[in-house]
Amino acid sequence: MVQGAQYERELRHVLAGTPDGVRAVTRSCTESERAQARLVIEKPFLVVRAAGSGIEGSGDLLALRGDICFPIEVKTSKEKKIYLSGRLAEQYSALADIGKRCGLMPLYAFRLKGVRGDSWRIFRIDAGELEGKLSILARRIPVCPLTSTGKPHLMWDKGMPLHKFLALVCRETEQKKSIFNPIQERTIAEELSYELGAETPHWMKGFIR
């Protein structure tokens, strides 16, 4: 339980855009991956811990920003697969239900223990049709895969790496001068098919070696 809270706090600091939090989870990532993750520092979320609130389907965290909001259920494991049975299946159903009723896109954040690089993977719960920006994001974020019997579960290898998720939800909509060198810019653009922006801000200096 304590260990689970530790990883929940780790994700909370990243989504909130704290430089130390982002640096901690990307320490063993490539420079391109770190560059993508750092975008959240300029477009952070207000992250509210929802666990224990008594609202079924609210997830562990609520990540809110002016344009989007995600209920997030955090899971950690040493194994690459987590089967959602019993209480976990009820949890999944509750998240899907609140997503449908409220027009939200609930997410699972799966932290694999003992792996270098980006150890987080993001999945979305299929909660029906979405509107606005959520409908666009839903096309890029993978849904929870199904078992051979048609039940949803978490398979770490099938999820979206956290750094790509952060780049996706924090991407610039306006054309600006890139803060990355040509190789980094081309790599990120090829992976995510969008344009990066802004001159190097003061918080970025601590990351440049």
C-alpha positions as CSV (number, residue, x, y, z in Angstrom):
1,M,0.0,0.0,0.0
2,V,2.8,2.4,0.9
3,Q,4.7,1.5,-2.2
4,G,1.6,2.1,-4.3
5,A,1.2,5.5,-2.8
6,Q,4.8,6.2,-3.7
7,Y,4.2,5.6,-7.4
8,E,1.0,7.5,-7.3
9,R,2.9,10.5,-5.9
10,E,5.5,10.1,-8.6
11,L,2.9,10.4,-11.3
12,R,1.2,13.2,-9.5
13,H,4.4,15.3,-9.5
14,V,5.0,14.6,-13.2
15,L,1.5,15.6,-14.3
16,A,1.7,18.7,-12.1
17,G,4.8,19.7,-14.2
18,T,7.3,19.9,-11.3
19,P,10.8,20.0,-12.9
20,D,12.2,17.7,-10.2
21,G,9.4,15.2,-10.7
22,V,9.8,15.1,-14.5
23,R,13.6,14.8,-14.1
24,A,13.2,11.9,-11.7
25,V,11.1,9.7,-13.9
26,T,13.1,10.5,-17.1
27,R,16.6,10.1,-15.7
28,S,17.3,6.9,-17.7
29,C,15.3,8.0,-20.8
30,T,16.8,9.1,-24.1
31,E,17.2,12.9,-24.7
32,S,14.3,12.8,-27.2
33,E,12.0,11.1,-24.5
34,R,13.1,13.6,-21.9
35,A,12.3,16.5,-24.3
36,Q,8.8,15.2,-24.9
37,A,8.1,14.7,-21.2
38,R,9.4,18.2,-20.3
39,L,6.5,19.8,-22.3
40,V,4.3,19.3,-19.3
41,I,6.3,21.8,-17.3
42,E,4.9,24.6,-19.4
43,K,1.4,23.1,-19.6
44,P,0.9,21.4,-16.2
45,F,-2.3,19.9,-14.8
46,L,-3.9,20.5,-11.5
47,V,-3.7,17.1,-10.0
48,V,-6.2,16.1,-7.2
49,R,-5.9,12.9,-5.2
50,A,-9.3,11.3,-5.5
51,A,-8.6,8.0,-3.5
52,G,-10.8,7.6,-0.5
53,S,-13.3,10.2,-1.8
54,G,-16.1,7.6,-1.8
55,I,-17.0,8.4,-5.4
56,E,-17.0,5.1,-7.3
57,G,-15.2,5.5,-10.7
58,S,-13.3,8.7,-9.8
59,G,-9.9,6.9,-10.0
60,D,-6.9,7.6,-7.8
61,L,-6.1,11.0,-9.4
62,L,-8.0,13.7,-11.2
63,A,-5.8,15.6,-13.7
64,L,-7.5,18.9,-14.7
65,R,-6.5,21.7,-17.1
66,G,-8.5,24.3,-18.8
67,D,-9.1,22.2,-21.9
68,I,-9.2,18.6,-20.6
69,C,-9.8,16.4,-17.5
70,F,-8.8,12.8,-16.8
71,P,-9.8,10.4,-14.0
72,I,-6.7,8.2,-13.6
73,E,-6.4,4.8,-12.0
74,V,-2.8,4.0,-11.0
75,K,-1.5,0.5,-11.1
76,T,1.9,-0.9,-10.4
77,S,3.3,-4.4,-10.8
78,K,6.5,-6.5,-11.4
79,E,4.6,-8.4,-14.1
80,K,3.8,-7.0,-17.5
81,K,0.1,-8.1,-17.3
82,I,-2.5,-7.2,-14.8
83,Y,-5.8,-9.1,-15.1
84,L,-8.9,-7.1,-14.0
85,S,-11.0,-9.6,-12.0
86,G,-13.1,-9.3,-8.9
87,R,-12.7,-5.9,-7.3
88,L,-10.5,-4.7,-10.1
89,A,-13.2,-5.6,-12.7
90,E,-15.8,-3.6,-10.6
91,Q,-13.4,-0.7,-10.6
92,Y,-13.0,-0.8,-14.4
93,S,-16.8,-0.9,-14.8
94,A,-17.3,2.1,-12.5
95,L,-14.7,4.1,-14.4
96,A,-16.3,3.2,-17.7
97,D,-19.7,4.2,-16.4
98,I,-18.6,7.6,-15.1
99,G,-16.8,8.2,-18.4
100,K,-20.1,7.6,-20.3
101,R,-22.3,9.6,-18.0
102,C,-19.9,12.6,-17.7
103,G,-18.3,12.6,-21.2
104,L,-14.9,11.9,-19.7
105,M,-12.0,9.7,-20.8
106,P,-10.8,7.6,-17.8
107,L,-7.2,6.4,-18.0
108,Y,-5.1,3.7,-16.4
109,A,-1.5,4.6,-15.6
110,F,0.5,1.3,-15.3
111,R,4.0,1.5,-13.7
112,L,6.2,-1.5,-14.3
113,K,8.7,-2.0,-11.6
114,G,12.4,-2.7,-12.2
115,V,12.6,-1.4,-15.7
116,R,14.9,1.4,-17.1
117,G,13.7,4.2,-19.3
118,D,10.1,5.2,-19.3
119,S,8.4,2.7,-16.9
120,W,4.9,4.2,-17.2
121,R,2.3,3.2,-19.8
122,I,-1.1,4.8,-20.4
123,F,-4.3,3.2,-21.5
124,R,-7.8,4.6,-21.9
125,I,-11.1,3.0,-21.0
126,D,-13.6,2.8,-23.8
127,A,-16.4,5.0,-22.5
128,G,-18.3,5.6,-25.8
129,E,-18.3,8.7,-28.0
130,L,-16.3,11.7,-26.8
131,E,-16.4,15.4,-27.9
132,G,-13.9,18.1,-28.6
133,K,-10.3,17.6,-27.8
134,L,-11.0,14.3,-26.0
135,S,-12.3,12.8,-29.2
136,I,-9.0,13.7,-30.9
137,L,-6.9,12.3,-28.1
138,A,-8.9,9.1,-28.0
139,R,-7.7,8.2,-31.5
140,R,-4.1,8.2,-30.3
141,I,-4.3,6.6,-26.9
142,P,-4.7,2.8,-26.9
143,V,-7.7,1.2,-25.1
144,C,-7.2,-1.5,-22.6
145,P,-6.6,-4.7,-24.6
146,L,-8.9,-7.7,-24.3
147,T,-8.1,-11.2,-23.2
148,S,-9.0,-14.3,-25.3
149,T,-12.3,-14.3,-23.4
150,G,-13.0,-10.7,-24.2
151,K,-12.3,-9.2,-20.8
152,P,-10.2,-6.0,-20.5
153,H,-6.8,-6.2,-18.9
154,L,-3.5,-4.2,-18.8
155,M,-0.6,-5.4,-20.9
156,W,2.3,-3.0,-20.4
157,D,3.8,-3.5,-23.9
158,K,0.6,-2.4,-25.5
159,G,0.3,1.0,-23.6
160,M,1.4,4.5,-24.6
161,P,4.7,5.5,-23.0
162,L,4.2,8.4,-20.5
163,H,6.5,10.7,-22.4
164,K,4.5,10.3,-25.6
165,F,1.3,10.9,-23.7
166,L,2.7,14.1,-22.1
167,A,3.8,15.3,-25.5
168,L,0.4,14.5,-27.0
169,V,-1.6,16.4,-24.4
170,C,0.8,19.3,-24.1
171,R,1.6,19.9,-27.7
172,E,1.6,23.4,-29.1
173,T,-1.2,24.4,-31.4
174,E,0.6,27.5,-32.7
175,Q,3.7,27.5,-34.9
176,K,6.6,28.7,-33.0
177,K,10.4,28.4,-33.1
178,S,11.5,25.0,-31.9
179,I,13.4,24.6,-28.6
180,F,15.1,21.4,-29.9
181,N,18.0,20.7,-32.2
182,P,17.1,19.5,-35.7
183,I,17.6,15.8,-34.9
184,Q,15.5,16.0,-31.8
185,E,12.8,18.0,-33.6
186,R,12.6,15.6,-36.5
187,T,12.5,12.6,-34.1
188,I,9.7,14.0,-32.0
189,A,7.8,15.2,-35.1
190,E,8.0,11.8,-36.7
191,E,6.9,10.0,-33.6
192,L,4.0,12.3,-32.7
193,S,3.3,14.2,-36.0
194,Y,3.1,17.7,-34.6
195,E,5.1,20.9,-34.4
196,L,7.0,21.9,-31.2
197,G,7.4,25.4,-30.0
198,A,8.8,28.2,-27.8
199,E,12.2,29.4,-27.0
200,T,14.2,27.8,-24.3
201,P,12.6,29.0,-21.0
202,H,14.5,29.4,-17.7
203,W,13.3,26.1,-16.2
204,M,14.8,24.1,-19.1
205,K,18.3,25.2,-18.3
206,G,18.7,22.6,-15.5
207,F,18.1,19.8,-17.9
208,I,20.7,20.8,-20.5
209,R,24.0,19.1,-19.9
